[in-house]
Amino acid sequence: MKISAYLPCYNVERYVGPTIEAILAQTHPPDEFLIIDDGSTDTTIDIAANYPVRIIRHEKNKGLAAARNTAFANAKHELVAAMDSDALAEKEWMESLLDAFKDPRVVGSSGRLIEKFREGAANAWRSTYLAQDLGENRIEIEWPSHKRLGGFGTLLRKDAVLAVGGYNERYRTNYEDVDMCTRLLQAGHKLIFEPRAIAYHLRQDTVRTILRTSWRSQFDTHYFNGGYNNIPLKLLHNFRWSRAMMWNDWRAGNKSLLGVDALMPWYHSYADLKYRFSPGRLPPVDAEGPNAELYYPRPIRALRRRRRNSHQRA
């Protein structure tokens, strides 16, 4: 089976060379390799041009979802493999993912992303709260399972992705992978998590970068659940969330994470307010249901549920 591989890139000169080399060195190498440059301003493309790849450039940064759509629009082959630009795939990664497609219902497979760097409070926090590894057991995922494949390294059927409308570019750089998996599952397809397919995350964080990364990674989830419809409730949620993390880390003996936990609500609140008063603020969403309720303190949630139930009975 022929495979088109792609690497979405945005200012990743530090990682792009080794990541490309790891894909080219696969036991089942790709039949074409696309580099989707999403408006890089560093030497990413100069480095990528030294390898046998096809470079497709965005004139400006459009976000990860748009880069993925560009890859699928230009891929020549039915199976399309993606790898994040700061991840290093083991040699059998592609071959291991390919095994899943012996089942005709399978339209996607993905493997493990193991954090290579865990030393220091920031890296340890990322490994604990932003990990994308589903473990050591193979998982067959079908609707209505809540499990999803991580977008860092996937092998997907091109026709299935295009049939559900491609990646939703409203999500820009986060949650686009979860949304894609959800739509594929709702369409009746099957996804496979294959633990034999292993990649290593090369990212290293400082406290400053992990604060920023945490906020960005959660933005889309909060936005589409209505978190930014009422900014005082969102700010209150930041501190309730931090309190829960600190309690969990204290009980688990992860005391090195407590300092980062304590800084999180202050940075998230700063970033929330900056976003709230920015000219690029997105319009409010019509969000209802249990996820939107999470922004209210528990007593208010209970009161709102009682009122809703009484209205329904009436």
N, C-alpha and C positions, 0 to 999 in steps of 0.2 A: 504494500500500500504506500503510495507516494504522499509525502508530507511537506507542507509549506511551514516553515518556522518564522517567527517574527519576534523582534525585541523592541518594545516601546522605550524611547530614550528622551530624557530631558536633563541636560547638564549632568551627565554621569561619567565624566572623563576618568574618574577614579576607578570605576568598576568595569567599564564597557569592554575593554580588551579581554580580560580573563573570562568574562561571561560569554563572549562570542566564541572564544577558543574552546570552552567547555561544550558548547552546542555542536561545533564542527567536529569534535572528537568523539561524538556518540557512537556506540556500537551499531546503532541504526541512525545514521546522520540524515538530516533533512535534504530533500531534493531541491529546495530553494530556501534562501534565507533573506528575509526582509528586515531592514532596520528602519523603523518609523521614528524619524526625528521630530519631536514635538516643539520645535522652535528653540533648540539649544543655542546658547550664546557662548559656550566654552569650546573646548577642542574635541568634544564627543565625536563629531562627524569626521574630523581629521583622523582620529584613531580608527574608527570603523572602516574608513576607506582603504585601510591596509589589508582588509580581509575579503574573501570572495563572497560578498553580500551585495544586495540591491538596496540602495538608500532612497527612501521616499521622505520628503521633507514637508512639514507644515511651516508656512511663513511666520506664524505666531503660535504661541502656546495655546492649545485648545483643550487639553486635559486627556487623561488616560483613556476614557471611554471613546473619545474621538480617534485617538491613535489606534485603538483596537478595531474600530470600524474601518479605518483606512487599510489596515492589514487584511481584513476579510474581503474588502472590495478588490484588493490587488492580488490576493493569493491565487495561485494557479491550480492548486490541488485540493482534493476533497477534505483531507484532514489538515487542520491548522494548529500548530503548536506555538504556545507563548511561554516566554520566560522573562521574569523581571530582570531589569538591568543591573540589580545589585545582588543577584543570586547565582550560585555556582552549582550546576547540575552534575551529578555523578554520571559516569560513562553509560550506564545501563538505564538512565532515566527515560529516554524516549522509547526504548525497546520495552520496558516494563509497562509504560502507559498504553502501548499499542496492543498488548494482549487483551485488554478489556473489549476491544472492538470485534472480537469473535462473536459476541452477542449482538445481533442486529438491532436490538432495542437501545443499546448504549450509544449515546451521542457525545459523551464527554468523560474524560478521566483526568485525575490529578493525583499528586503524591504528597510527600512530606516536605515541609520547609523547616529545617532545623536551624536554630540560631547558633551561629558560629562563635559569637562573642557574647558572653554573659557576665563578664567581670565589671564591677562598678555598679552603683545604684541605678544609673539610667539604663544601661544594658539589661540589668536584672529586671527592672520594671517593664521594659519592652517585652522581654521573654515571658513574663508572667501575664501581662494584660493585653498585649498585642500579638501573641503567638498565633500562628496559622496552621499548626500541626494537629491533625486529627488522631494521631497515635500510631500504633503498631499493627492494627488489625484491618484487614480489607473490609470495606463497607460498600454495600449496594444501596444506592439512594434512589428512592422513588417517592412520588407525591403520596401522602402529605408530610413526609419527613421534614424536620426543620434543619437538617444538616445540609451544608453547601460546600462546594469545592472552592478553594482559594484561587484567586486570579493570578497569583504569582507564577504558576507553571501549570498549564493545562494543555490537553489535546482534545479538540472539539471538531465535530462534523460541521463543515462550512454551511451545507444546505440547511441544517437544523437551526443554526444561529441566525441565518438570513431569514428563515421562515417565521421566526418570532420577532423580527424587526430589528435585529442587531442590538448593539449596546445602547442603553439610554444615556445620551450625552448630558442630560440634566445633572447626572451624578459626578461628572468631571473626573475626579481622581480617587473616589472611594465609593464602595457599595455597588459599583457597576457590575462586579463579578457576582455578588449575591443576587442582584436583580436578574441577571442573565440566567443563573442556575434555577431560580424560582420559575421563570417563564418556560424554561425547557422542561422542568418537571411537570408543570401544569399542563403542558402540551402532550403529556403521556410518555415522555422519554425517561430513560434511566441514566444515572451517572454513577461512576465508580471511583472510590478513593482507594488507591493502590499504594500501600506503604513501602513496597520495594522500590518505588520511584522516589529518589531522595535528592533534594537540593539544599544547599547551605546558604543562609542569609548572611551577607557580608557587612551589613550595616552596623555602624558603631555610633552610639548616641552620647551626648552630654546632657546634663539636666535641662539646659535651655532647649536643645533640639527635641528632646522627648516630650517636653511640655507642648511645643508647637505641633509635633507629630500627633500627639494624643488628641488635641483639639481638631485638627484637620481630619483625622480618621473617624471622628464621631460626628462631624458636622452634618453630613447628609442624613444620617439616621435621625438626629435631632430635628433637622429642618422638615423632613417629610412626616415626622410624627407630630408636628405642630409645636415643637419646643421654642421656636422663635416668634410664635404668635403672641406670647405673653412673656416679655423679657424678665420681669421680676420673678416669675415662677421658675424660669430657666436658671437664673442666678441662684435661687434657693436650692434648686435641684443639684447644682454643682457642689454645694457644701454637704448636702445629704449623701451624695455619691461618694465624696471624699471620706466622710465619716465611716461609711460602710467598708470602704477599702482599708482604712486604717485599722478598723476592728478585725477584719479578716486577716490582714497581714500580721497583726499582733498575736492573734490566736495561732496562726500557722508558724510563728517564729521567724517571719521575714522582716525583722526589725530594720534591716538596711533600707527597706522600701518606704518606711514611714515618712522620711523627710520629703521624698518625691510626692507621696500621697498628700501630704499637708500643703504642698505648693500648688497642686493641681487645681483646686477650686478658684484660687486667686488668679492664675493665668487664664483659665477657661472663662472666668467672669470678665477679665480685661478683654479677651478676644471676642467674647459675645457682645460686649458694649461697643467695641470698635466696629464689629460687623453691623450692629444695629444702626449705627449712625453713619455708615458708609454710603456713598451714592450708588454703589453697586449692589445694594441689598436686594434680595429676591422678594417677590410678592408673597404674602402669607398663603399657606396652604389650608385646604379644608380637611382638617385631621380630626377624626373621632376614633373611639374604641379604646381598648386597654392600654395601648402604648402612649396615647395622648394623655391618659389619666395619670401616668407615672409622674408628671410634673407637679401634681398636687400632693401636699402632705397627706398622710394616711387618713386622718379624721375627715378631711374635706373630700377625699376620694369616696369614703364610705357614705357621706352625706349625699354626694352627687349620684351614687348608685341607687340609694334609697329613693331619691326624687325621680330618677329615671324609671325605676320599677313601678312607682306609684302612678306615673303618667301613663305607662304602658297598660297597667291594670284598668285605669280609668278609660 
